[in-house]
Amino acid sequence: MLPVERYGRYVRIPTPTGFAVGDVNTYAILPSRGAPGPVLVDTGVRSDEAWEALRAGLRRYGFDVADIQLVLLTHAHPDHFGQAARIRREAGCEVWIHEAGERSLRRYTEELAGEPLEVARQHMRAWGVPEERTSDVRGPERARDVVEPLVPDRWLRDEEVVELADVRLRVIHTPGHCPDHIVYVDEQRRVALSGDHLLPDITPVCLLQLPTRRDGERPSSLMQYCNSLEKAEAMKADLVLPSHGDVVRDHYSLIASYRTRMDERRDAVLSAFAGGEATAYELGRRLFADAIDDQLFLVLSEIVGHLDVLEAEGMLETRSVAGRTLFRPMKSSELALAGA
């Protein structure tokens, strides 16, 4: 676990999650002298261990959970909002999140059933997933044992400015990792709180966004993420405070490395076709044989994301066979004709 660390007005407080991703960083924005208590950005999961780690971090600076004035969330994943409702009860404060988080938060209180479940299963079948696993569409965010249901007090919007006494945070909507993700930027101090959008040690997974209606469209999470990277690249920040891992002092180089990794993964997906055609599931098994059985949703998110990009670039052709979508890379001669 990283140490509790202060960066000017911002204090990093790591708390355990129990997930493979490791600890999550909550950030406390300390008040100016004589002002009320801190503002919290993200909360950690709902667990006794996370609660005590948060309290210990706050106490180092003379505060307790009851002193928190406001909770700001970067997105509606368990390690980011899991104990927000408990903090609100303890402190009597409000909780704010981006307006796109409404549907995300409902997933923790509503069962996937009826038309939404059948639509999700249809997508899984089309990607070649075996029938017995087509109900495995909940994804890693469905960890209900470490979250408490939450109805936020306010919905935030892109480019809105959150006024916190002498701290102003600009809201940047950065969908991709999930639909409701936002980054908060303190332009005066050139500090950005990046959530899971920018992480120093891993490339964020762009999770599948499945429609809930038969006539609904499925947005491309990876393509959304690439667009959001451009927004993050334009941030005026010398210090980026991520939700996992240590601080980032050069987000331009980090974003460049992401693009390199995405190009490498794109090439790996193309190579996995081995000159033939394949379903998304078959490609996932070839590239992630050790992970696909336990992390099917994550693997499909990665594979389908790159297939979306390749298809948008005109690099793939598809055909439907018995309800399954088969992908095939376009040959050089076909690409030349397509561009003629």
C-alpha positions as CSV (number, residue, x, y, z in Angstrom):
1,M,0.0,0.0,0.0
2,L,1.2,3.5,-0.8
3,P,1.7,5.8,2.1
4,V,-0.7,8.6,3.0
5,E,0.9,11.6,1.3
6,R,0.2,15.3,1.1
7,Y,0.5,17.4,-2.1
8,G,-0.3,20.9,-1.1
9,R,-4.0,21.0,-0.3
10,Y,-4.5,17.4,-1.5
11,V,-4.0,14.3,0.6
12,R,-3.8,10.8,-0.8
13,I,-5.4,8.2,1.4
14,P,-5.1,4.6,0.1
15,T,-7.6,2.1,1.2
16,P,-7.8,-1.7,0.6
17,T,-10.3,-3.0,-2.0
18,G,-9.8,-6.8,-2.0
19,F,-9.8,-6.6,-5.9
20,A,-7.0,-7.6,-8.2
21,V,-6.4,-3.9,-9.0
22,G,-5.2,-3.4,-5.5
23,D,-5.8,-0.4,-3.2
24,V,-7.7,2.7,-4.3
25,N,-6.7,6.2,-3.6
26,T,-9.2,8.5,-1.9
27,Y,-8.2,12.2,-2.0
28,A,-9.0,14.7,0.8
29,I,-9.0,18.4,-0.2
30,L,-7.9,20.1,3.0
31,P,-9.7,23.3,3.9
32,S,-8.0,26.7,4.2
33,R,-7.2,27.9,7.6
34,G,-10.3,28.4,9.7
35,A,-12.7,26.9,7.1
36,P,-14.8,23.8,7.7
37,G,-13.6,20.2,7.1
38,P,-12.2,18.5,4.0
39,V,-13.9,17.6,0.7
40,L,-13.4,13.9,-0.4
41,V,-12.9,12.7,-3.9
42,D,-13.9,9.0,-4.1
43,T,-14.5,6.8,-1.0
44,G,-13.2,3.3,-1.3
45,V,-15.3,0.1,-1.0
46,R,-17.8,-0.7,1.8
47,S,-15.7,-2.6,4.3
48,D,-14.5,-2.2,7.8
49,E,-10.9,-2.2,6.6
50,A,-11.5,0.6,4.1
51,W,-13.4,2.6,6.7
52,E,-10.6,2.4,9.2
53,A,-7.9,3.3,6.6
54,L,-9.9,6.4,5.6
55,R,-10.4,7.5,9.2
56,A,-6.7,6.9,10.0
57,G,-5.6,9.0,7.0
58,L,-8.0,11.9,7.9
59,R,-6.9,11.9,11.6
60,R,-3.3,12.5,10.5
61,Y,-4.4,15.9,9.5
62,G,-6.8,16.5,12.4
63,F,-10.1,15.5,10.9
64,D,-12.5,12.6,11.1
65,V,-15.2,11.3,8.7
66,A,-17.8,13.4,10.5
67,D,-15.9,16.6,9.4
68,I,-16.3,15.8,5.6
69,Q,-18.1,18.7,3.9
70,L,-18.8,17.1,0.5
71,V,-18.1,13.8,-1.4
72,L,-17.2,14.1,-5.1
73,L,-17.1,10.9,-7.2
74,T,-15.2,10.2,-10.4
75,H,-17.4,7.4,-11.4
76,A,-19.8,4.7,-10.2
77,H,-17.6,1.7,-9.6
78,P,-17.5,-0.1,-6.2
79,D,-14.0,1.0,-5.2
80,H,-14.9,4.7,-5.9
81,F,-18.4,5.0,-4.3
82,G,-18.8,1.9,-2.1
83,Q,-18.9,3.7,1.3
84,A,-20.2,7.0,0.1
85,A,-23.7,6.4,1.6
86,R,-22.1,5.6,5.0
87,I,-19.9,8.7,4.9
88,R,-23.0,10.9,4.0
89,R,-24.8,9.5,7.1
90,E,-21.8,10.1,9.4
91,A,-21.0,13.6,8.1
92,G,-24.4,14.9,7.0
93,C,-22.8,15.9,3.7
94,E,-23.8,15.6,0.0
95,V,-22.6,13.3,-2.7
96,W,-22.1,14.5,-6.3
97,I,-21.5,12.5,-9.4
98,H,-21.8,13.0,-13.2
99,E,-25.3,12.8,-14.6
100,A,-24.5,9.7,-16.7
101,G,-23.9,7.8,-13.4
102,E,-27.7,7.4,-12.8
103,R,-27.9,4.2,-14.9
104,S,-24.6,2.9,-13.5
105,L,-25.7,3.2,-9.9
106,R,-29.0,1.4,-10.6
107,R,-27.1,-1.7,-11.6
108,Y,-26.3,-2.3,-7.9
109,T,-30.0,-2.3,-6.9
110,E,-31.7,-3.8,-10.0
111,E,-31.4,-7.3,-11.2
112,L,-30.5,-7.8,-14.9
113,A,-33.7,-9.5,-16.2
114,G,-36.3,-9.4,-18.9
115,E,-35.5,-7.5,-22.1
116,P,-32.1,-6.1,-20.9
117,L,-30.8,-9.5,-20.0
118,E,-32.0,-11.0,-23.3
119,V,-30.4,-8.2,-25.3
120,A,-27.2,-8.7,-23.4
121,R,-27.3,-12.4,-24.1
122,Q,-27.9,-11.8,-27.8
123,H,-24.7,-9.7,-27.9
124,M,-22.8,-12.5,-26.2
125,R,-24.1,-15.1,-28.6
126,A,-23.1,-12.8,-31.6
127,W,-19.6,-12.6,-30.2
128,G,-19.4,-16.4,-30.1
129,V,-19.7,-16.9,-26.3
130,P,-20.8,-20.5,-25.4
131,E,-24.5,-20.6,-24.6
132,E,-24.0,-21.7,-21.0
133,R,-22.0,-18.5,-20.4
134,T,-24.2,-15.9,-22.1
135,S,-25.7,-14.8,-18.8
136,D,-22.3,-13.9,-17.5
137,V,-22.7,-10.2,-18.5
138,R,-22.6,-8.5,-15.2
139,G,-19.0,-7.4,-15.4
140,P,-16.6,-6.7,-12.6
141,E,-18.6,-3.7,-11.3
142,R,-21.3,-6.0,-10.0
143,A,-19.6,-6.4,-6.6
144,R,-22.7,-5.7,-4.5
145,D,-21.2,-7.0,-1.3
146,V,-18.7,-4.0,-1.2
147,V,-21.2,-1.2,-2.1
148,E,-24.1,0.4,-0.4
149,P,-26.9,1.6,-2.7
150,L,-26.7,5.3,-3.3
151,V,-28.9,8.1,-4.7
152,P,-26.6,11.2,-5.2
153,D,-27.6,14.6,-4.1
154,R,-26.5,16.3,-7.3
155,W,-25.7,15.4,-10.9
156,L,-22.7,17.1,-12.4
157,R,-22.2,18.1,-16.1
158,D,-19.2,18.4,-18.4
159,E,-17.3,21.7,-18.0
160,E,-19.2,22.6,-14.9
161,V,-17.1,24.3,-12.2
162,V,-17.4,23.0,-8.6
163,E,-16.8,25.9,-6.2
164,L,-15.2,24.9,-2.9
165,A,-14.3,28.1,-1.0
166,D,-10.9,28.9,-2.5
167,V,-10.6,25.8,-4.7
168,R,-12.3,25.6,-8.1
169,L,-12.6,22.2,-9.8
170,R,-13.5,22.0,-13.5
171,V,-15.4,18.9,-14.4
172,I,-14.2,17.1,-17.5
173,H,-16.5,14.2,-18.7
174,T,-14.2,11.4,-19.9
175,P,-16.3,8.4,-20.9
176,G,-14.5,5.2,-22.0
177,H,-13.6,3.3,-18.9
178,C,-17.3,3.8,-18.1
179,P,-20.0,6.2,-19.3
180,D,-20.1,8.5,-16.3
181,H,-16.3,8.9,-15.7
182,I,-15.1,12.4,-14.9
183,V,-11.8,14.1,-14.1
184,Y,-11.6,17.1,-11.8
185,V,-9.0,19.8,-12.6
186,D,-7.8,22.5,-10.3
187,E,-6.4,24.8,-12.9
188,Q,-5.2,27.4,-10.4
189,R,-2.9,24.8,-8.7
190,R,-2.4,22.8,-12.0
191,V,-3.6,19.6,-10.3
192,A,-5.9,16.9,-11.8
193,L,-7.8,14.1,-10.1
194,S,-7.9,11.6,-12.8
195,G,-9.9,8.7,-11.3
196,D,-9.3,5.6,-13.5
197,H,-8.9,7.6,-16.7
198,L,-5.2,8.0,-16.3
199,L,-3.3,5.4,-14.3
200,P,0.5,5.1,-14.1
201,D,1.0,1.4,-14.1
202,I,-1.8,-0.1,-16.2
203,T,-3.9,0.9,-19.2
204,P,-7.5,1.4,-18.1
205,V,-10.0,-1.2,-19.4
206,C,-12.8,0.3,-21.4
207,L,-15.7,-1.8,-20.2
208,L,-18.5,-2.9,-22.6
209,Q,-21.6,-0.8,-22.5
210,L,-24.5,-3.1,-23.5
211,P,-27.9,-1.6,-24.5
212,T,-31.0,-2.5,-22.5
213,R,-33.4,-2.5,-25.5
214,R,-33.5,-4.4,-28.7
215,D,-33.4,-1.2,-30.7
216,G,-30.7,0.3,-28.5
217,E,-27.2,1.1,-29.9
218,R,-24.0,-0.1,-28.3
219,P,-21.4,2.7,-28.0
220,S,-17.8,1.8,-28.6
221,S,-16.1,2.2,-25.2
222,L,-12.6,2.2,-26.6
223,M,-13.4,4.8,-29.2
224,Q,-15.0,7.0,-26.5
225,Y,-11.9,6.5,-24.4
226,C,-9.6,7.6,-27.3
227,N,-11.7,10.8,-27.7
228,S,-11.5,11.4,-23.9
229,L,-7.7,11.0,-24.0
230,E,-7.6,14.1,-26.2
231,K,-9.6,16.0,-23.6
232,A,-7.2,14.9,-20.9
233,E,-4.2,15.8,-23.0
234,A,-5.4,19.4,-23.1
235,M,-5.6,19.6,-19.3
236,K,-3.5,22.3,-17.6
237,A,-1.9,20.1,-15.0
238,D,1.6,19.5,-13.6
239,L,0.4,16.9,-11.1
240,V,-2.1,14.1,-11.8
241,L,-3.5,12.3,-8.8
242,P,-4.8,8.8,-10.0
243,S,-7.1,6.4,-8.3
244,H,-4.6,3.6,-8.4
245,G,-0.8,3.9,-8.1
246,D,1.5,6.8,-7.6
247,V,1.2,10.4,-8.8
248,V,1.8,11.2,-12.5
249,R,4.0,14.3,-13.3
250,D,3.9,14.1,-17.1
251,H,0.5,13.0,-18.3
252,Y,1.5,13.8,-21.9
253,S,4.1,11.0,-21.9
254,L,1.7,8.7,-20.2
255,I,-1.0,9.3,-22.8
256,A,1.6,8.7,-25.6
257,S,2.4,5.4,-24.0
258,Y,-1.3,4.5,-23.9
259,R,-1.5,5.1,-27.6
260,T,1.5,2.9,-28.2
261,R,0.1,0.1,-26.2
262,M,-3.3,0.4,-28.0
263,D,-1.5,0.1,-31.3
264,E,0.4,-2.9,-30.1
265,R,-2.9,-4.6,-28.9
266,R,-4.5,-3.7,-32.2
267,D,-1.7,-5.5,-34.1
268,A,-2.0,-8.5,-31.7
269,V,-5.7,-8.8,-32.4
270,L,-5.0,-8.7,-36.2
271,S,-2.3,-11.4,-35.8
272,A,-4.7,-13.6,-33.8
273,F,-6.9,-14.1,-36.8
274,A,-4.0,-16.2,-38.3
275,G,-5.3,-15.5,-41.8
276,G,-8.8,-16.7,-41.2
277,E,-12.0,-15.4,-39.7
278,A,-13.0,-15.6,-36.0
279,T,-15.5,-14.5,-33.4
280,A,-14.6,-12.1,-30.7
281,Y,-14.7,-15.0,-28.2
282,E,-12.3,-17.0,-30.3
283,L,-9.9,-14.1,-30.5
284,G,-10.2,-13.6,-26.7
285,R,-9.3,-17.2,-26.1
286,R,-6.3,-17.0,-28.3
287,L,-4.9,-13.9,-26.8
288,F,-6.1,-14.3,-23.1
289,A,-6.3,-18.1,-22.6
290,D,-5.3,-17.8,-19.0
291,A,-7.9,-15.1,-18.1
292,I,-10.9,-15.6,-20.3
293,D,-12.6,-18.2,-18.1
294,D,-12.4,-16.1,-14.9
295,Q,-12.6,-12.7,-16.5
296,L,-14.8,-13.1,-19.5
297,F,-16.4,-9.7,-19.4
298,L,-13.0,-7.9,-19.1
299,V,-11.5,-10.0,-22.0
300,L,-14.5,-9.3,-24.3
301,S,-14.3,-5.6,-23.4
302,E,-10.7,-5.5,-24.6
303,I,-11.3,-7.6,-27.8
304,V,-14.6,-6.0,-28.9
305,G,-13.1,-2.5,-28.3
306,H,-10.3,-3.1,-30.7
307,L,-12.6,-4.8,-33.2
308,D,-14.8,-1.7,-33.1
309,V,-11.8,0.5,-33.9
310,L,-10.6,-1.8,-36.7
311,E,-14.0,-2.0,-38.2
312,A,-14.4,1.8,-38.1
313,E,-11.1,2.1,-39.9
314,G,-12.3,-0.2,-42.6
315,M,-9.8,-2.9,-41.7
316,L,-12.3,-5.7,-41.1
317,E,-15.3,-7.2,-42.8
318,T,-18.0,-9.1,-41.0
319,R,-20.7,-11.7,-41.8
320,S,-23.4,-13.3,-39.7
321,V,-23.6,-17.1,-39.5
322,A,-26.3,-18.7,-37.3
323,G,-26.5,-15.6,-35.1
324,R,-22.8,-15.3,-34.7
325,T,-20.7,-12.4,-36.1
326,L,-17.5,-13.6,-37.9
327,F,-14.8,-11.0,-38.4
328,R,-12.1,-11.2,-41.1
329,P,-9.2,-8.8,-41.7
330,M,-9.3,-7.1,-45.1
331,K,-6.4,-8.1,-47.4
332,S,-4.1,-5.5,-48.8
333,S,-5.6,-5.8,-52.2
334,E,-9.1,-5.4,-50.8
335,L,-8.0,-2.3,-48.9
336,A,-6.5,-0.8,-52.0
337,L,-9.7,-1.4,-53.9
338,A,-11.8,0.1,-51.1
339,G,-9.6,3.2,-51.1
340,A,-9.7,3.6,-54.9
